[in-house]
């Protein structure tokens, strides 16, 4: 494989540093990273789960932004309120940390108090392919602090999830509606099946900068840049308690599998980790040049 211009070869795992007891690691796609990024750097943080997830973001975000020279920070926050939904107060808390855009998913509407907030705070997204007439929006356009225009799109899959509008056709509609000058286009695809996510990645290749999957709370090891310049990873993973079953107290879920009886699901509190990706993109073409997994352990 030809080495990208301006890149240096590094080992697949690179130990990066420690912040307040949180260890950092980074895994670079194709074992390349850019030693002096000249384009746009995007940080995406996987599903923030409950107070533990919010806490590790607060603890590490500033350091991550500085280390990677981040221009745009995005996080999925649909599980940030006790693991189920988001409230206006929590949205304000996360945005105040320095996150630029918050994306959502099937739990976006769990808290009724967030409905009106969504209508007046466009940086909090919910999936765009929900039926018309619901609160909020599934796309946000803005500019970075150095004036680069960008768009963040939020879509939700349909396999083993709610029967909503087609995410593929909605992606076409949203991309066609964007100003051609907006070259940086990030997509959070909140979906259950790996096959649906992989299909969406290929479908968007050449038309978006990145498509990162969310929802399963399990980070995948398939980060790569597709031939058309789309940075892809099937799932960014969860930012929250890993001493759990995808964020919930493990005893409750094990009991449910053994008995078939539902129980009250409470957010777990231990084994807090932050998972996400950093994408290096060319701001002139909108094509990604590299993707790295980011992992912080409390």
Buried (B, 14 or more C-beta within 10 A) or exposed (E): EEEBEBBEEBEEEBEBEEBEEBBBBBBBBBBBBBEEBEBBBBBBBBBBBBBBBBBBBBBBBEBBBEBBEBBBBBBBBBBBBBBBBBBBEBBEBBBEBBBBBBBBBBBBBBBEEBBEBBEEBBBBBBBBBBEEEBBBBBBBBBEBEEEBBBBBBBBBBBEEBEEBBEBBEBBBEBBEEBEEEBBBBBBBBBBBBBEBBBBBBBBBBEBBBBBBBBBBBBBBEBBBBBEEBBBBBBBBBBBBBBEBBBBBBBEBBEBBEEEEEEEEBBBBBEEBBBBBBBBBBBBEEBBBBBBBBBBBBB
